[in-house]
């Protein structure tokens, strides 16, 4: 059971890193058209799209990635609390 929680926490951590890299790539011209950019788009866009449906952009600023990262951190914290409750 410990291994499962460690794996889930690592998946959340690395997915958060992928989201941050994908978000930062939007600041660089043509970075999302690279092979890394298209790979990150395939794994990050479906998750980010759920938040973009709920939170519209504020002018030129899209705050949905911030909320998406916050939700991931809440899930990680909830997973840790569940682990402590079970163990």
Secondary structure as UniProt FT lines:
FT   HELIX           2..25
FT   TURN            26..27
FT   TURN            29..30
FT   HELIX           31..33
FT   HELIX           35..54
FT   TURN            59..60
FT   HELIX           64..86
//
